[in-house]
Amino acid sequence: MLESCTLEFRDKMGPDPKRVLRCFVDLGLSDHEIARYFDIPKPQISSLTNALRRCSAPGPPVAVFIHRP
């Protein structure tokens, strides 16, 4: 879904809209800020960023064990 939806935004986001959105999400921008920056309706941005956030949701903490001889 993300790939097909972002095709129409290439003129505003460049050749790789998914990567651009990933960057903005990683920087902590809200959907409102991203939508305003690209002049794209917020509901469309939210549907795309929600998909990205679901894919990158952190898992449970991982215990780190250090082996000392």
Secondary structure, DSSP 8 states (H G I E B T S, - for coil): -HHHHHGGGHHHH-S-HHHHHHHHHHTT--HHHHHHHHT--HHHHHHHHHHHHHHT---S---------
